[in-house]
Amino acid sequence: MRKLVYGLLTMLLVALVGCVTINVYFPEAAAQKAADQFIGTVLDSSAPAAAPKGSEPPPKKGVQPSAMLLDLLIPAAYAADVPNLRIQTATTDAIHGRMQARFRDTLGALFNSGVVGFTQDGLVAVRDAGKVPLDQRSAINAAVADENRDRNALYREVASANNHPEWEPQIRSTFAKGWIERASPGWYYQDPSGAWKQK
């Protein structure tokens, strides 16, 4: 009789596991929160050099034993309750430090004067090189190239750190919106058509 009960329970468990569909979706809200924290500490020249914290899920309270069993059998099914996006790694910390220093030392003044602006794809571009002397343009182009190299690496690293490299376009888009939303009045940005606008 016991063997029959164990056999039925095993078949039921196999059927349950086989019927569970796990959808892996891009956690838009978590990505926006993480991007806002990262962007805020880069753009805020008074912010300390410490890297931003990744969004952490709240502790689970009152977890039922049945939920614990499901978590052991299918961890992703239970974890989907609290979407999380990992943004802090050794690589993103290094990128963050370089971006913050570059903004404080070079890019902040260039944004304020309208020389550079945010592009619609999450990068920085020289908008009006005529506002700076000819002998300073190569240094400005180098700073913009360094910034864009770090931004591309950031978006790629966040996607990889979350084991979803296919999320890179969504992460880039989330950050692009965040850079523009956090831009100071008077700074330039590109609209979706690529036209420059002033905030």
N, C-alpha and C positions, 0 to 999 in steps of 0.2 A: 504494500500500500504506500509506504514512504517513497519508494522508487517512482511510483506513478505520480505522486504529488510533486516530487522534485522534477520529474520529467515535464509535467505540465507547466510548472513555474518557469523552467528553463525555456520552453517553447514560447511562453507568454513574453518573457524578457527579450528573447531574440526577435519576436514580432514587434515589440515595442521599440526596440533599438532600430530595427529596419524601417519603421514608419516615421521616425523623426527626421524632419528635413531641417538642415541648419543653413540659414541664409546669412552670408557674410556681407554686410552692407557697410558703406562708408559712414562713420559716426560724425555727421556734419556738426552737431552741436559741440561735441568734444573737440573737434578740430578747430572750430571757431574760438572756443575758449582758450585752447593752447596757443593758437596763433595770436590772439589778442595779448596774452601775457608776454609772449616772445617779442612781438612788435613794440609793445609799450616800453619794455626795458631797453630796447635798442633806440627808440626815438626820444626817450626821456634822458636828456644829458645829465640830469642829477641822480639817475639811478645808479646803485652800486654795481660793481662789475660782476656780481654773482649771476650765474645762469638761472633762467626761469625754471620753475618746477613743472614737470609733466602733470597732466590731470590724473589724479588718483581716484579710484572708485571708493565710495564710502564703505565703511565696514558693514558686513551683513549681520543683521540682528535677527534673532529668533529663527534660525534656519531649521527647518523640519528634517527629521531623519530621512524621509522619502526624497527630499530635495538633495540631501547629501549623497544618497545613493545615485540619483540621476547625475549629479555633478561628477561623481567618480566614473560613471559609465560614459557620459557624454559631456565633458567639461564645457564645450562651447555653447551648448544649449542653455545651460544655467547662467553662464557668464554674459550672455547677450542682454540680460536685464540691465546691466550697467555698462554702457559702452565706454571705452577708454581709448585714448590715443597717446601713445608713448612719444614724447618729443625730446626728452632729455637723454642724451647719450654723450660719450666722450667727444664724438665728432661734432655734435650740435653745440656742445659747450664751447669748443674751440671756435666754431663758426660764429657763435653769438658774441664772443669776446672780440673777435676781429671786426664784426659788423658794428658793434657798439663803439669801439675806438675809432673806426673810420668815420662813423656818423659824427662823433664828437669833434674829431680833428679836421675833417674835410667836407663831408657831404652835407652836414647841417647848414653851413653857410651857403653852399651851392643851391640847396632847396630854397632857402630864404631869399636868395637873389634871383631865382627863376632860371638858373642855368640848367639845372637838371629837374627831372620829374619822374613820377612812377608810371610805368607802362601798364597796359591792361593785362599782361601776362606775369605780373609779379616781379618784374625787374626794374632797373633804373636806366634812364637814357639821358643823354645830353640833349637838351631841348633848344638852348640858345647859346651856342659857343661864342657868339659875337659879344657877349657881355663880359668876357674875360680877355685879358691881354693874350696875344699870340704865343708868347713864351710860356704861358701857364697851361695852355690847352693840352699838351701831351700828359702833364701830371693829372689833369682832370680826367682825361680819357683812360689813364691807367687806373685811377681810383674807381671809376665806373666799371671798368672791366673786372677789377678785383671784387667789387661788390656783387656783380652779376655772377661771377664764378662761385662765390660763397652762397648766393641765393639758390642757384641751381643745385649745388651740393646739399643745401639744407632741405629742399623739397624732396630730393632723391633719398636722403638719409632718413627723414621722418617716415617715408613710405617703407623703406627697407627695415627700419627698426620695429615697425608694426607687422612685419612679415607679409606685406601687401604692396609689392612694387607697382602693381597696377593702380594704386591709389594716387600715384604722383600727380596726375593732372588735377584731381580734385583738391589735393593739398595745395598745389600751386594756385588754383583758383581761389581757395579759401584765404590764403595769405595775400593774394593780389587785392581782394576786396578789403582785407584788414589794413593793408598799407594805405590804401586810398581813404578809408574811413578815419584812420588815425592821423591823416595828414593835417598839418596846421593850416589855418587860413592864409591864403596867398600862395600856397604851394601848387605846383602843376601836376596834373595826372592825365592819363589818356582814358577817354571813354571807350566803350566796347567797339566803336568804329575806328579807333586809333587817333581821333582828333584830340588835341591838347585842350584842356580846360583848367581854369584856375579855381581853386576851392575858396 
